[in-house]
Amino acid sequence: MSREQMLATLRTSLASNRAWLEAEAHKAPHTPPPFVLPPADDLAAQFAAELTKLEGRVYQVADHEEALETVATLLEERKATTAVAWDRAQIGLPGLDKLLAERGVQVLDPVVRDEARKAQLQVLEPAPVCLSGADFAIAESGSLVLYHGPGRPRLASLLAPTHIAVITSDQLVRGLGEAMARLRERYAGRLFDVTSNLTLISGPSRTADIEMTLSLGIHGPPELHVVLVQTP
Amino acid sequence: MATQTLHFHDRVDTALHDETLKTALERATTRFVGNRAGAIDALEDADGLRRQARALRANALSKLDELLARLADQVEARGGKVCWAADGEAARRYIVELARDRGVKSIVKSKSMASEEIHLNHALEHAGFEVVETDLGEYIIQLAGETPSHIIAPAIHKTREQVSALFEKHLGMTPTTEVPPMIRAARTALRQRFLQADMGISGVNFGVAEEGAIAIVENEGNARLSTTVPRIHVAIMGIERIVERFDDLAVMLQVLARSATGQKLSVYTSIISGPARPDEADGPEEFHLVLLDNGRSRILGGQYVESLMCIRCGACLNACPVYQAIGGHAYGGVYSGPIGAILTPLLQPDLPDAYLLPQASSLCGACQEVCPVGIAIPDMLLRLRADAVKAGKAHPVETAGIKSYALMMKNPLVYRAGGRAARLGSRLIGRKGRIRHLPPPLHLWTHGRDFPQPQGSQSFSEWWEERQKKGRTQ
């Protein structure tokens, strides 16, 4: 059946219930609340507490130098020699490129397209670490909001067993409604002209499918480390 | 699939005698009910958020034609393809032909109720494609050759020993009673399936008309992998699963996660608008959105339109005393629990005993109480029962029973005699305060149900008369 036929069928059906549905639609405001829980004073502390509950790790650091030390330790502990990463300019941590070079961590070519797709996926698969930034961090749910686009591959927050994300405290928002509003502001309604994919991440990959037993890392990273840099 | 060849009452019987299922259901539903209650109670304005969610669903349905057209236009403008599928056959044909045309060999799937509704896996396997379910629960039941028993936790009826045996047989895993090695075995096996796959198929939690996007929620990361790694992504969306604006997601995603699992948000939410852009490093080169009607437009014009507001959170299943006792398989359709008892007769009317499902409810109202969009489920179940009677589907014994009841209620002498007989009878057959078996033909009613034995030696009217007399003498 064609588009027009299906839409015509819908229009005919709607004729009998449209008025009732419209009345139901007017019974509450449509604009989402900026947040849904009683707001906290210290958003960084709230974010850290929430993400910790979800088995994520948060490192609240004072400056870029401390952030680099934290990332260095995490790479060291995992004996990382390769990584799947965003372009360093997109992560927004000055000195990260130098750190990776010094540590001998090779950032793999993230381009997974066309004929080379399957072969390049096998090259990326053994990398122990993913490195990314984020656009916003939601305090009340411990979530990261990241849009993927040029220089921001999706696999850099998905493929490896450890995902390290670097964010700054001015990216913190209270709730999902606030994050949506800020996204709209920043991209002036043209978000999906830039990117085809926006992802919210709230903790490491989890499942309870075997006897309701919580287990981490069934598909996505079992470890999520967020380095939260205090901005002046 | 074997369960579907049995009659509804036999499926219920099987479920009620399955001790493993009973334990699993109790564990799962108790946990889900507690988690949901905690997550809803914590909200600053739970009732306000619920009313908003309902208003947003009603708003979207009230202009469904317009919103679907906008969604499709936007997806196409960004290089995606849209399939308008009036029924399951059209959707299956489109996907099978697409896979053939693109030389696809293997397909990975993330959870999609719509794909189960149209038996997509069967069609794809029949056409020679290898299809792997990648949600852990779905993967387990696919290996076992079974169907989901719960919308959120499809394999809750499987014990860890059963899962270990399946993984030993299919993945060569060393048998274990520990869960972590099973998780690692599944991750390793499925990871290679993802990397080798040519096509990823997903469901859709919400289409967003304004932005021309779809939102998919999950906890495992398999939906992210399915929609990122293979070169083709096919998303199947029931046409009612749409919201008007991007902002609406801020309400819907939160009520969905809180109602389903008690999470504040699911671990991963992917909002996708078309194929990867040319300057992106990864993501699918092709994006296809299948808009599935399959009976939904008929529901939209009828008295059960409210059922289209459902966001598939599963809260009504967990809250339902009948579901807690019989689980998902007994319902026979793809959708189970209270909302399944409505959706199955409407979406799968060809299932021979679908009309019986609305009987599988005590009309206690727990489902409506927990529904994040306040669907009047008990009311609709009653109306569906009436529909079945009008369609001549009532059991002859039931019809005769109702007729004699009417006769009795109109005649005080017969009523009293009947009451006395029933009281005497209930004393004879009650055991430990409960009546589990009534004599034929009433045994049809106690098959799968019991009820408390009436207490006291008098009927209400006898007691009342006595009381009135006493009152007069005092």
Interface residues (C-beta under 8 A of the other chain):
Chain A: M1 S2 R3 Q5 M6 L7 T9 L10 R11 T12 S13 L14 A15 S16 N17 R18 W20 L21 E22 E24 A25 H26 K27 A28 P29 H30 T31 P32 P33 V36 L37 P38 E50 L54 P110 V111 V112 R113 D114 R117 K118 L121 Q122 E125 I138 E140 S141 G142 S143 H148 G149 P150 G151 P153 R154 L155 L158 G175 L176 G177 A179 M180 A181 R184 L191 F192 T195 S196 N197 L198 T199 L200 I201 S202 G203 P204 S205 R206 T207 A208 D209 I210 E211 M212 T213 S215 G217 I218 H219 G220 P221
Chain B: A24 R27 A28 R31 A42 L43 E44 D45 G48 L49 R51 Q52 R54 A55 L56 A58 N59 L61 S62 L64 D65 L68 A69 A72 R78 V82 W84 A85 A86 A90 T134 D135 L136 G137 I140 A153 P154 A155 I156 K158 T159 R160 V163 V179 P180 M182 I183 A186 R187 L190 R191 L195 Q196 E211 G212 A213 N219 E220 G221 N222 R224 L225 T228 V229 R231 I239 R245 F246 D247 D248 L249 A250 V251 L253 Q254 Q263 K264 L265 S266 V267 Y268 T269 S270 I271 I272 S273 G274 P275 A276 R277 D279 E280 A281 D282 G283 E285 F287 L291 D293 S297 R298 L300 G301 G302 V305
